């Protein structure tokens, strides 16, 4: 045996059931050598990666200071549900001792196809050494529904990710945020990407340490981060600043620029791509009322240089190597709360999932009653404040029950109907006399029984004009009523919506062209290939500009879709209702009966 790393391996793949036996035989072989070997296991480290080559590279980088039972789970798409394992004993020279003294740990590489992931997850669980801390190093796209996470959902050591490797930064950020709030994931979360950023954090903080610069900390007006392929790193820095300084972050539609509200006013946040060939964070520029503070990384000395304040600073940058970062994480005890707070704040920048007050009631009848009370409450308030109440109606069976309630004895005398103006958020391309017409249904169940004046009914000329012409005319009607210039959006007091089994709302269907309507469009003729028809509909820009939005969803057939909308990934082309995101000050309520919320 030499001073170099030495291995003893079984030489060929084996079954999971034979692993412990073959490891025992490998240890017996080592015991016959003349060299001194120490069998040491301080923890279990599980690495998940979808690349065999990457797995072996990572295995060689596990720090010698943390001898462990290393289990690598990797994917070979050709293997289907077959499971193989390769046990190895790895010995490394121990530091501070005789040259021929080695510390040895165990390494098990499990390979399977995607169909075998659940079996592999339980195999990993069976191979963990009891009473040792267990860490899971995740080196793939982060998926909360992955079998390995579901099986190892209470890791005693923690889950380690490298968010710098996420192909979709926003999706990865949202997944990490959900990990923190999912009840059955109770283990600590660590991020090697965050470890790389700590040098920048220390550098920025040091810029404001001098007495002369402290007041500028509260007068920051802009933060610009220059990076190469590291959007998520920049967003984490924004989250860190927001958490430390008490800023309120807002989501940015462009994906490159956001705003934050500080005590001193608005702070503009932006990410800028650089022409560096090496991925990473390169510069942070912080503009204040008095000066601009710049923290920049130098390849020459590997340090972060801070300029612009009263005193120039230099901070050592964090190491880039995965082994050094992993060594740092395995050496700490307890969660990194600064990172967790930064992650939670940064999540607001990527937040595009449905954000609503969710109300669950017993059944569809109670749902209609809830909607009627909200309608009456909002109508009274708007008429009292502005002299009118503007509402956009929808079609469907649940709104029909609502309309019947409003026109009935319980609610009809609660509202000054002469000051209520009715519009429609969507309509079928049929005339008013057609049984499928949303307007016909509303007139028969609500408007006619309440004797609403025709001047207060602002209908769509569907069926009378070609769909595109009817949409254009209705947009002009909206501009005239609300007194809008071209490019402005109306502000309805109340928009009523439903949701289809496929996640559509209004007449904005999955994968339809209307999902990508221009931001200043008001009404569109939306072609719906799956129904072989054209529908007229408000755009999401108009819906989201309303003061109050209420979506009513009832029935067991919609339960799976509601679960995907609220708990699943952000897929607005698949579930268009996820695009409902009220403008500043707007309110959104998603009301469900128990069957839909099941």
C-alpha positions as CSV (number, residue, x, y, z in Angstrom):
1,X,0.0,0.0,0.0
2,X,1.3,3.5,-0.8
3,X,0.4,7.0,0.4
4,X,-2.2,7.4,-2.4
5,X,-5.9,6.6,-2.1
6,X,-6.4,2.8,-2.3
7,X,-9.5,0.8,-3.0
8,X,-10.7,-2.7,-2.5
9,X,-13.7,-3.7,-4.7
10,X,-15.8,-6.7,-5.3
11,X,-15.0,-6.3,-9.0
12,X,-18.5,-6.8,-10.4
13,X,-22.0,-5.7,-9.7
14,X,-24.0,-7.6,-7.1
15,X,-27.4,-7.8,-5.6
16,X,-28.5,-5.4,-2.8
17,X,-29.0,-8.4,-0.5
18,X,-25.3,-9.3,-0.8
19,X,-23.8,-5.9,-0.1
20,X,-23.1,-6.3,3.6
21,X,-21.6,-9.7,3.1
22,X,-19.2,-8.5,0.3
23,X,-18.2,-5.5,2.3
24,X,-17.3,-7.8,5.2
25,X,-15.1,-9.8,2.8
26,X,-13.4,-6.7,1.6
27,X,-12.6,-5.6,5.2
28,X,-11.2,-9.1,5.8
29,X,-8.8,-8.7,2.9
30,X,-7.6,-5.4,4.2
31,X,-7.0,-6.8,7.7
32,X,-4.4,-9.2,6.2
33,X,-2.2,-6.3,4.8
34,X,0.8,-5.1,6.8
35,X,-0.3,-1.5,6.6
36,X,-2.3,0.2,9.4
37,X,-5.9,0.8,8.4
38,X,-8.5,2.4,10.5
39,X,-12.2,1.6,9.8
40,X,-14.0,4.9,10.4
41,X,-17.6,5.9,9.7
42,X,-18.8,9.2,11.1
43,X,-21.9,9.6,8.9
44,X,-23.9,8.3,6.0
45,X,-23.6,10.3,2.8
46,X,-26.0,9.6,-0.1
47,X,-25.4,11.2,-3.4
48,X,-28.1,11.2,-6.1
49,X,-27.0,12.0,-9.6
50,X,-28.3,11.1,-13.1
51,X,-24.8,10.7,-14.5
52,X,-22.6,7.8,-13.7
53,X,-19.5,9.8,-14.6
54,X,-20.5,12.7,-12.4
55,X,-21.3,10.2,-9.6
56,X,-17.8,8.8,-9.6
57,X,-16.2,12.2,-9.8
58,X,-18.2,13.3,-6.7
59,X,-17.3,10.1,-4.9
60,X,-13.6,10.9,-5.3
61,X,-14.2,14.4,-3.9
62,X,-15.8,13.4,-0.6
63,X,-13.5,15.0,2.1
64,X,-11.1,12.6,3.9
65,X,-11.9,14.5,7.1
66,X,-15.4,13.0,7.0
67,X,-15.1,9.2,6.6
68,X,-18.5,7.9,5.8
69,X,-20.5,5.1,4.3
70,X,-21.0,6.7,0.9
71,X,-24.0,5.5,-1.2
72,X,-24.2,6.8,-4.8
73,X,-27.5,6.4,-6.5
74,X,-27.2,7.0,-10.2
75,X,-29.4,6.5,-13.3
76,X,-28.8,4.4,-16.4
77,X,-31.8,4.8,-18.7
78,X,-31.1,1.4,-20.3
79,X,-31.6,-0.5,-17.1
80,X,-35.4,-0.2,-16.7
81,X,-36.3,-1.4,-13.2
82,X,-33.1,-3.5,-12.7
83,X,-31.0,-2.7,-9.7
84,X,-27.3,-3.4,-9.3
85,X,-24.8,-2.4,-6.7
86,X,-21.0,-2.2,-6.5
87,X,-19.4,-2.2,-3.0
88,X,-15.9,-0.8,-2.5
89,X,-13.7,0.1,0.5
90,X,-11.8,3.3,-0.1
91,X,-8.8,4.1,2.0
92,X,-7.1,7.5,2.1
93,X,-3.8,8.5,3.9
94,X,-4.6,10.0,7.2
95,X,-3.1,13.4,8.0
96,X,-0.8,14.0,10.9
97,X,0.1,10.3,11.2
98,X,2.5,7.8,9.7
99,X,2.6,7.9,6.0
100,X,1.5,4.3,5.7
101,X,-1.5,4.8,8.0
102,X,-4.9,4.9,6.2
103,X,-8.5,5.8,7.2
104,X,-11.0,3.6,5.3
105,X,-14.6,4.0,4.5
106,X,-17.2,2.2,2.5
107,X,-18.6,3.2,-0.9
108,X,-21.7,1.6,-2.6
109,X,-22.7,2.6,-6.1
110,X,-26.3,1.7,-6.9
111,X,-27.4,1.9,-10.5
112,X,-31.0,1.6,-11.8
113,X,-33.3,2.9,-14.5
114,X,-36.0,5.4,-13.9
115,X,-38.6,2.6,-13.4
116,X,-36.5,1.3,-10.5
117,X,-36.2,4.5,-8.6
118,X,-38.7,3.6,-5.8
119,X,-37.0,0.2,-5.2
120,X,-33.6,1.9,-5.2
121,X,-34.8,4.4,-2.7
122,X,-35.8,1.7,-0.2
123,X,-32.5,-0.1,-1.0
124,X,-30.6,3.0,0.0
125,X,-32.6,3.2,3.2
126,X,-31.8,-0.4,4.1
127,X,-28.0,0.3,3.7
128,X,-27.8,3.3,6.0
129,X,-25.8,2.7,9.2
130,X,-28.0,3.2,12.2
131,X,-27.4,6.0,14.6
132,X,-25.1,7.9,12.2
133,X,-26.1,11.2,10.7
134,X,-27.4,10.9,7.2
135,X,-26.9,13.6,4.5
136,X,-28.4,13.5,1.0
137,X,-26.4,15.4,-1.6
138,X,-28.7,16.1,-4.5
139,X,-26.9,16.6,-7.8
140,X,-29.9,16.7,-10.3
141,X,-32.9,18.8,-11.0
142,X,-34.7,19.2,-7.7
143,X,-38.0,17.3,-7.6
144,X,-40.0,17.1,-4.3
145,X,-41.9,14.1,-5.6
146,X,-38.8,12.1,-6.2
147,X,-39.0,8.6,-4.5
148,X,-35.6,9.1,-2.8
149,X,-36.8,12.3,-1.1
150,X,-40.1,10.7,-0.1
151,X,-38.3,7.7,1.5
152,X,-35.6,9.8,3.1
153,X,-37.9,12.6,4.2
154,X,-36.5,12.9,7.7
155,X,-32.8,13.1,7.1
156,X,-31.0,13.5,10.5
157,X,-28.1,15.4,9.0
158,X,-29.8,17.3,6.2
159,X,-30.4,17.8,2.5
160,X,-27.6,19.3,0.5
161,X,-28.2,20.9,-3.0
162,X,-26.1,22.9,-5.4
163,X,-28.6,25.4,-6.8
164,X,-26.0,26.7,-9.2
165,X,-26.7,23.5,-11.2
166,X,-30.4,24.1,-11.6
167,X,-31.4,24.3,-15.3
168,X,-34.4,26.4,-14.4
169,X,-33.4,28.9,-11.6
170,X,-37.0,30.1,-10.8
171,X,-38.4,26.6,-10.7
172,X,-35.6,25.4,-8.5
173,X,-36.0,28.4,-6.2
174,X,-39.7,27.7,-5.9
175,X,-39.0,24.0,-5.2
176,X,-36.5,24.8,-2.4
177,X,-39.1,27.2,-0.9
178,X,-41.7,24.5,-0.9
179,X,-39.3,22.1,0.7
180,X,-39.1,24.4,3.7
181,X,-42.9,24.5,4.1
182,X,-43.8,20.9,3.3
183,X,-44.6,19.3,6.7
184,X,-43.0,15.8,6.1
185,X,-39.7,17.3,5.1
186,X,-38.2,18.1,8.5
187,X,-34.5,18.0,7.9
188,X,-32.2,21.0,7.5
189,X,-31.4,22.3,4.0
190,X,-27.9,23.3,2.8
191,X,-26.8,24.9,-0.5
192,X,-23.3,24.7,-1.8
193,X,-24.2,27.7,-4.0
194,X,-24.8,29.7,-0.9
195,X,-21.4,28.8,0.5
196,X,-19.9,30.3,-2.7
197,X,-21.7,33.5,-2.1
198,X,-20.6,34.1,1.5
199,X,-17.5,36.0,0.4
200,X,-19.7,38.5,-1.5
201,X,-22.0,38.8,1.5
202,X,-19.1,39.5,3.8
203,X,-17.6,42.0,1.3
204,X,-20.9,43.9,0.9
205,X,-21.4,44.0,4.7
206,X,-17.9,45.3,5.3
207,X,-18.5,48.2,2.9
208,X,-20.9,49.7,5.3
209,X,-19.0,49.0,8.5
210,X,-17.2,52.4,8.7
211,X,-19.2,55.0,10.6
212,X,-19.1,57.3,7.6
213,X,-20.9,54.7,5.5
214,X,-23.5,53.3,7.9
215,X,-26.2,55.9,7.1
216,X,-26.0,55.0,3.4
217,X,-27.1,51.5,4.2
218,X,-30.6,52.8,4.7
219,X,-30.6,55.0,1.6
220,X,-30.0,52.3,-1.0
221,X,-31.7,53.1,-4.3
222,X,-30.5,50.4,-6.6
223,X,-28.7,47.0,-6.7
224,X,-27.2,45.6,-9.9
225,X,-25.6,42.2,-9.9
226,X,-23.4,41.1,-12.9
227,X,-23.2,37.4,-13.4
228,X,-22.6,34.6,-15.9
229,X,-25.2,31.9,-16.0
230,X,-26.0,32.4,-12.3
231,X,-29.4,34.0,-12.0
232,X,-30.3,32.1,-8.9
233,X,-27.2,33.2,-7.1
234,X,-28.1,36.8,-7.8
235,X,-31.6,36.3,-6.6
236,X,-30.3,34.8,-3.4
237,X,-28.2,37.9,-2.8
238,X,-31.3,40.0,-3.4
239,X,-33.1,37.8,-0.8
240,X,-30.3,38.2,1.6
241,X,-30.3,42.0,1.3
242,X,-34.1,42.1,1.7
243,X,-34.1,40.0,4.8
244,X,-31.2,41.8,6.4
245,X,-32.6,45.3,5.6
246,X,-36.3,44.7,6.0
247,X,-37.2,45.2,2.3
248,X,-40.4,44.1,0.8
249,X,-39.7,42.4,-2.5
250,X,-42.1,42.2,-5.5
251,X,-42.2,39.8,-8.4
252,X,-40.9,41.1,-11.7
253,X,-42.6,40.1,-14.9
254,X,-39.4,40.6,-17.0
255,X,-37.5,38.1,-14.9
256,X,-34.4,40.3,-14.9
257,X,-35.6,43.3,-12.9
258,X,-37.6,43.7,-9.7
259,X,-38.3,46.3,-7.1
260,X,-38.1,46.4,-3.3
261,X,-39.8,48.7,-0.9
262,X,-37.5,50.0,1.8
263,X,-38.2,52.6,4.5
264,X,-36.5,55.2,2.3
265,X,-38.5,54.3,-0.8
266,X,-38.2,52.1,-3.9
267,X,-35.1,50.1,-4.6
268,X,-34.5,48.9,-8.1
269,X,-33.0,45.5,-8.5
270,X,-31.5,44.1,-11.7
271,X,-29.5,41.2,-13.0
272,X,-27.0,41.8,-15.8
273,X,-25.3,39.1,-18.0
274,X,-21.6,39.5,-18.4
275,X,-19.2,38.3,-21.1
276,X,-17.1,36.3,-18.7
277,X,-16.5,32.7,-19.9
278,X,-16.6,31.3,-16.3
279,X,-20.0,30.9,-14.7
280,X,-20.4,32.8,-11.4
281,X,-21.2,36.1,-9.7
282,X,-18.8,38.8,-10.8
283,X,-19.9,42.1,-9.4
284,X,-22.4,43.7,-7.1
285,X,-23.1,47.5,-7.5
286,X,-25.1,49.2,-4.8
287,X,-26.3,52.7,-5.5
288,X,-27.1,55.0,-2.6
289,X,-28.0,58.7,-2.2
290,X,-24.3,59.4,-1.4
291,X,-22.2,56.9,-3.3
292,X,-22.0,53.7,-5.3
293,X,-20.5,50.7,-3.6
294,X,-19.0,48.0,-5.8
295,X,-17.9,44.5,-4.7
296,X,-16.1,42.7,-7.6
297,X,-14.4,39.3,-7.9
298,X,-10.8,39.2,-9.2
299,X,-9.5,36.1,-11.0
300,X,-6.0,37.3,-10.4
301,X,-5.9,37.0,-6.6
302,X,-9.2,35.1,-6.0
303,X,-10.4,37.9,-3.8
304,X,-13.4,40.2,-3.6
305,X,-12.5,43.8,-3.8
306,X,-14.9,46.5,-2.3
307,X,-14.7,50.1,-3.4
308,X,-16.7,53.2,-3.3
309,X,-17.0,53.8,0.4
310,X,-14.7,55.6,2.7
311,X,-12.4,52.6,3.1
312,X,-11.5,50.0,0.4
313,X,-11.8,46.4,1.5
314,X,-10.6,43.0,0.3
315,X,-12.2,39.7,1.3
316,X,-11.2,36.2,0.5
317,X,-13.7,34.6,-1.9
318,X,-15.2,31.3,-0.9
319,X,-13.7,28.1,-2.5
320,X,-15.2,27.0,-5.8
321,X,-14.4,23.3,-5.5
322,X,-17.3,21.0,-4.6
323,X,-15.2,19.0,-2.1
324,X,-14.2,22.1,-0.1
325,X,-17.8,23.4,0.0
326,X,-19.1,20.0,1.0
327,X,-16.4,19.8,3.7
328,X,-17.7,23.1,5.1
329,X,-21.3,22.0,5.2
330,X,-20.5,18.7,6.9
331,X,-18.5,20.5,9.5
332,X,-21.3,22.6,10.8
333,X,-24.1,21.7,13.2
334,X,-27.6,23.0,12.8
335,X,-29.2,25.0,10.1
336,X,-27.8,28.1,8.4
337,X,-30.6,30.5,9.3
338,X,-29.2,33.3,7.3
339,X,-29.4,31.2,4.2
340,X,-32.9,30.0,5.0
341,X,-34.2,33.5,5.5
342,X,-32.5,34.7,2.3
343,X,-34.1,31.7,0.4
344,X,-37.5,32.6,1.7
345,X,-37.1,36.2,0.7
346,X,-35.7,35.3,-2.7
347,X,-38.6,33.1,-3.3
348,X,-40.8,36.1,-3.7
349,X,-38.8,37.0,-6.8
350,X,-39.7,33.7,-8.4
351,X,-43.2,33.4,-7.1
352,X,-45.5,32.7,-10.0
353,X,-47.8,30.1,-8.5
354,X,-51.3,30.9,-7.6
355,X,-51.5,33.4,-4.7
356,X,-55.0,33.6,-3.3
357,X,-57.1,33.5,-0.2
358,X,-58.4,29.9,-0.4
359,X,-61.8,29.4,1.2
360,X,-63.4,25.9,1.5
361,X,-67.1,25.4,2.2
362,X,-69.3,22.4,2.6
363,X,-71.0,22.2,-0.8
364,X,-72.0,24.0,-3.9
365,X,-75.1,25.6,-2.3
366,X,-73.0,27.1,0.5
367,X,-70.5,28.2,-2.1
368,X,-73.2,30.2,-3.9
369,X,-74.2,31.7,-0.6
370,X,-70.6,32.7,0.2
371,X,-70.3,34.4,-3.3
372,X,-73.6,36.2,-2.8
373,X,-72.5,37.7,0.5
374,X,-69.1,38.8,-1.0
375,X,-71.0,40.4,-3.9
376,X,-73.3,42.3,-1.7
377,X,-70.5,43.5,0.6
378,X,-68.3,44.7,-2.2
379,X,-71.2,46.3,-4.0
380,X,-72.3,48.3,-0.9
381,X,-68.7,49.5,-0.3
382,X,-68.1,50.5,-4.0
383,X,-71.4,52.4,-4.3
384,X,-70.8,54.2,-1.0
385,X,-67.2,55.2,-2.1
386,X,-67.6,55.8,-5.8
387,X,-71.3,55.9,-6.6
388,X,-71.2,52.7,-8.7
389,X,-70.2,49.0,-8.7
390,X,-68.7,47.5,-11.8
391,X,-68.8,43.7,-12.1
392,X,-67.7,41.3,-14.8
393,X,-69.8,38.1,-14.8
394,X,-69.0,34.5,-15.9
395,X,-71.0,31.6,-17.1
396,X,-71.5,28.1,-15.7
397,X,-73.7,26.3,-13.2
398,X,-72.1,27.7,-10.0
399,X,-72.6,31.4,-11.1
400,X,-76.2,30.5,-12.2
401,X,-76.9,29.4,-8.6
402,X,-75.3,32.7,-7.3
403,X,-77.4,34.8,-9.7
404,X,-80.6,33.1,-8.5
405,X,-79.7,33.9,-4.9
406,X,-78.9,37.5,-5.7
407,X,-82.3,37.9,-7.4
408,X,-84.2,36.1,-4.7
409,X,-85.7,37.5,-1.5
410,X,-82.7,37.0,0.7
411,X,-80.4,39.5,-1.2
412,X,-82.3,41.5,-3.7
413,X,-83.1,44.3,-1.3
414,X,-79.5,44.5,0.0
415,X,-78.0,46.3,-3.1
416,X,-78.9,49.6,-4.8
417,X,-79.1,47.8,-8.2
418,X,-79.5,51.1,-10.2
419,X,-75.8,51.8,-9.5
420,X,-74.5,48.3,-10.5
421,X,-73.0,48.0,-14.0
422,X,-72.7,44.5,-15.5
423,X,-70.1,43.3,-18.0
424,X,-69.0,39.8,-19.0
425,X,-65.5,38.4,-18.7
426,X,-66.0,35.9,-21.5
427,X,-68.6,34.7,-24.0
428,X,-69.2,32.1,-26.5
429,X,-69.3,33.1,-30.2
430,X,-73.1,32.7,-30.3
431,X,-76.0,35.2,-30.5
432,X,-77.8,36.3,-27.3
433,X,-80.7,34.0,-28.1
434,X,-78.5,30.9,-28.1
435,X,-78.9,28.6,-25.0
436,X,-75.1,28.5,-24.7
437,X,-74.9,32.2,-24.3
438,X,-73.5,33.4,-20.9
439,X,-75.4,36.7,-21.4
440,X,-78.7,34.9,-22.0
441,X,-78.3,32.9,-18.8
442,X,-77.4,36.0,-16.7
443,X,-80.3,38.0,-18.1
444,X,-82.8,35.3,-17.4
445,X,-81.6,34.5,-13.8
446,X,-80.4,37.9,-12.6
447,X,-80.8,40.9,-14.7
448,X,-84.5,40.6,-15.8
449,X,-85.8,39.5,-12.4
450,X,-84.0,42.5,-10.8
451,X,-85.2,44.9,-13.6
452,X,-81.7,46.1,-14.2
453,X,-81.8,49.1,-16.6
454,X,-80.4,48.4,-20.1
455,X,-78.0,51.3,-19.7
456,X,-76.4,49.3,-16.9
457,X,-76.0,46.2,-19.0
458,X,-72.8,46.3,-21.1
459,X,-73.0,43.2,-23.4
460,X,-70.8,41.7,-26.0
461,X,-72.0,41.7,-29.6
462,X,-71.2,38.0,-29.9
463,X,-73.0,36.3,-32.8
464,X,-74.0,39.7,-34.3
465,X,-70.5,40.5,-35.4
466,X,-67.5,38.3,-36.4
467,X,-65.6,37.3,-33.3
468,X,-62.6,39.6,-33.9
469,X,-64.9,42.5,-34.6
470,X,-67.0,41.8,-31.5
471,X,-63.9,41.6,-29.4
472,X,-62.6,45.0,-30.8
473,X,-66.0,46.6,-30.2
474,X,-66.2,45.4,-26.6
475,X,-62.6,46.7,-26.0
476,X,-63.8,50.1,-27.3
477,X,-66.9,50.0,-25.1
478,X,-64.7,49.4,-22.0
479,X,-62.4,52.3,-22.9
480,X,-65.4,54.6,-23.3
481,X,-67.1,53.5,-20.1
482,X,-63.9,53.7,-17.9
483,X,-62.5,56.8,-19.8
484,X,-59.3,55.0,-20.8
485,X,-56.6,56.1,-23.1
486,X,-55.0,53.5,-25.5
487,X,-52.7,51.2,-23.4
488,X,-54.6,51.8,-20.1
489,X,-56.4,49.0,-18.3
490,X,-59.9,49.2,-16.7
491,X,-60.2,48.6,-12.9
492,X,-63.3,46.5,-12.3
493,X,-64.6,46.4,-8.7
494,X,-65.3,42.7,-9.0
495,X,-64.5,40.0,-11.5
496,X,-66.3,36.7,-11.2
497,X,-64.5,33.6,-12.6
498,X,-64.8,29.8,-12.7
499,X,-62.4,27.1,-13.6
500,X,-62.8,24.3,-16.1
501,X,-61.7,20.7,-15.5
502,X,-58.6,21.5,-17.6
503,X,-57.6,24.5,-15.5
504,X,-58.9,27.2,-17.9
505,X,-60.6,30.3,-16.6
506,X,-62.7,32.9,-18.4
507,X,-62.2,31.6,-22.0
508,X,-58.4,31.3,-21.7
509,X,-57.7,27.7,-22.4
510,X,-54.5,25.6,-22.1
511,X,-52.0,26.2,-24.8
512,X,-54.4,28.7,-26.6
513,X,-53.1,31.8,-28.3
514,X,-54.9,34.0,-25.9
515,X,-52.5,33.1,-23.1
516,X,-49.9,35.3,-24.9
517,X,-52.0,38.3,-25.7
518,X,-50.2,41.6,-25.7
519,X,-50.2,43.3,-22.3
520,X,-52.3,46.2,-23.4
521,X,-55.0,44.1,-25.1
522,X,-58.4,44.1,-23.3
523,X,-60.6,41.7,-25.1
524,X,-59.6,38.9,-27.5
525,X,-61.2,36.4,-29.9
526,X,-59.4,33.3,-28.6
527,X,-59.3,30.3,-30.9
528,X,-59.7,27.1,-28.9
529,X,-58.5,24.2,-31.1
530,X,-59.5,21.5,-28.5
531,X,-63.1,22.7,-28.8
532,X,-63.0,23.7,-32.4
533,X,-64.4,27.0,-31.7
534,X,-63.6,30.7,-30.9
535,X,-64.4,32.3,-27.6
536,X,-64.4,36.0,-26.6
537,X,-62.5,36.8,-23.4
538,X,-61.0,39.4,-21.2
539,X,-57.2,39.1,-21.2
540,X,-55.3,38.2,-18.0
541,X,-54.1,41.8,-17.9
542,X,-57.7,43.0,-17.5
543,X,-58.6,40.3,-15.0
544,X,-55.5,40.9,-12.9
545,X,-56.2,44.7,-12.8
546,X,-59.5,44.2,-10.9
547,X,-59.9,45.3,-7.3
548,X,-61.4,42.0,-6.3
549,X,-61.3,38.6,-8.1
550,X,-63.5,35.7,-7.0
551,X,-63.1,32.2,-8.6
552,X,-65.7,29.7,-7.8
553,X,-64.8,26.0,-8.2
554,X,-67.2,23.1,-7.3
555,X,-67.3,19.4,-7.9
556,X,-65.1,16.3,-7.5
557,X,-64.1,16.3,-11.2
558,X,-62.0,19.4,-10.5
559,X,-60.2,18.1,-7.5
560,X,-57.1,16.8,-9.3
561,X,-56.7,20.0,-11.3
562,X,-57.1,22.2,-8.2
563,X,-54.4,20.1,-6.5
564,X,-52.1,20.6,-9.4
565,X,-52.8,24.3,-9.5
566,X,-52.2,24.9,-5.8
567,X,-49.5,22.3,-5.0
568,X,-47.9,21.5,-8.3
569,X,-45.3,23.3,-10.4
570,X,-46.1,26.6,-12.1
571,X,-47.3,25.6,-15.5
572,X,-49.5,28.4,-16.7
573,X,-49.8,27.0,-20.2
574,X,-51.1,23.8,-18.8
575,X,-53.2,25.4,-16.0
576,X,-54.0,28.9,-17.2
577,X,-55.7,29.9,-13.9
578,X,-52.2,30.0,-12.4
579,X,-51.8,33.2,-14.2
580,X,-54.3,35.0,-11.9
581,X,-52.1,37.4,-10.0
582,X,-53.8,40.6,-8.9
583,X,-52.0,43.9,-9.5
584,X,-50.8,45.9,-6.5
585,X,-53.6,46.3,-4.0
586,X,-55.9,43.7,-5.7
587,X,-57.5,40.8,-3.8
588,X,-58.0,37.3,-5.1
589,X,-60.3,34.7,-3.4
590,X,-60.4,31.1,-4.6
591,X,-63.6,29.5,-3.2
592,X,-64.0,25.7,-3.3
593,X,-66.5,23.2,-2.1
594,X,-65.3,20.2,-0.3
595,X,-65.4,17.9,-3.3
596,X,-63.2,20.3,-5.3
597,X,-60.8,20.7,-2.3
598,X,-60.6,16.9,-1.7
